[in-house]
C-alpha cells in the first residue's frame, strides 16, 4: 500500500488523541469490556434472564454478549467517523495534494487496534471460567413450589415398580466430560432390592444433565420398608454445589424409601439401565462450552475481513456525505437499527422463530460476530459457509466502494 508512513503517522496521532489528558490512558480500553461484562451479566442475565440455551450459565451469557458488543462497538465507531472523515479533513483535501483514500483506513486501523487491546480481557475471562472456575454439580431434587418455598416430593419407590431416574445437573456445560462418583448406602441391598448398574455418573462434554436409573426389584420376602441413599463424591471436572437458603431444589445427597409393596408391573423395559443422557434435535448447535483452542489462529483473517468491509462502507458513505450532508445523521440512525437487528443481546434462533430468519441471511455483521464468538469463546473454527459469504460480500463492498470513491475524488475540493 502506498503512503504507509503517512497512514502510520495518522494512526499514532489518533491513538494518542483518543486518550489525551486521560490519567488512565489506554487502560480505558481494558476497563471498558470489564465494566460491560458486569453490566450485561446483571441486566440481561440476572434481571431479564436472557439465555442462548438451557445449558448455559450466567457467565457464558455475559461473555457471549460482551464478545458481540466489543466487535460491534469498533465497527459502529469506525463507520460513524469515516462517514464524516472527508468533511473533518477538508483543510487537507482542499489545500494540498492529499491521498484522501487513507482517511477511512487510518480510522479503521485505529479503532481495531483499540478493539484488540480489549480482546485479551474476553480471552482471560474465558480461560478463568473454563479452566479455573469449574461449574457446580448437584442432584436435581423433585418437588414443587408452595408459598414461595420449594417442597420436596418424597414419593417413595415400590418393589418391582417403575425405574426411577435421579437427575444430576451442572450449572453450565463443560468443555470436557465431568465424572461424578456415586456413594451408595442405606438398608436396601443393592443387587437384591434394587439395581444400580453404575458407580459413577458421566456428564458428557457440552451437556449439563445426566440421569442415573435406579430399578426396584421384586422379592418374595415380607420385610420392613428400606432406604436407598446415594451421595455425590468429589467430581472430576466440576465442584459440588453447596445449596444455600432457598435452594431446596438442589442437593448432594438423595434418599428414598423402598416400600415392601405388592408386586406391580414394570412400566419401563429392562434395557433402561445405567445412565440416560439428554437427547437433542439433529443438528442442534445451540450450545458450545467455553474453552480456548487453536481456532484463535483464525483471528487475523477475521481482522482483515472486518477492516476491508468497514473501509469499503467508509468509502461509499464518506463520498455520499459530500453530496448529501444528511448522510452522517442517517448513518447514526442506521447504526442503531442495525445493532438491534444483529443478534448481540439475544440469540439468533429467536429471530428465526418469529419468521425473520431472512434478516440473518443478509446481515454480514451477524456472520462476522458469530465467527468471532466461535473463535474467542468456544475454541471453534468459524463456520466455512459464513466465512465464504463474508469474504464475497467484503470483496464486493470494498471493490465497489473503492471505485466509487476514486471516481469522485477529483470533485472533493469543490464539494468541500
PyMOL commands that set and color helices and strands:
alter all, ss='L'
color gray80, all
select helices_A, chain A and resi 4-18+27-47+58-83+85-88+90-95+102-132+294-323+327-341+348-353+357-361+364-378+384-415
alter helices_A, ss='H'
color red, helices_A
select strands_A, chain A and resi 136-140+143-146+149-152+157-158+164-170+178-185+194-195+200-203+209-216+226-232+239-240+250-251+253-259+275-277
alter strands_A, ss='S'
color yellow, strands_A
deselect
rebuild
show_as cartoon
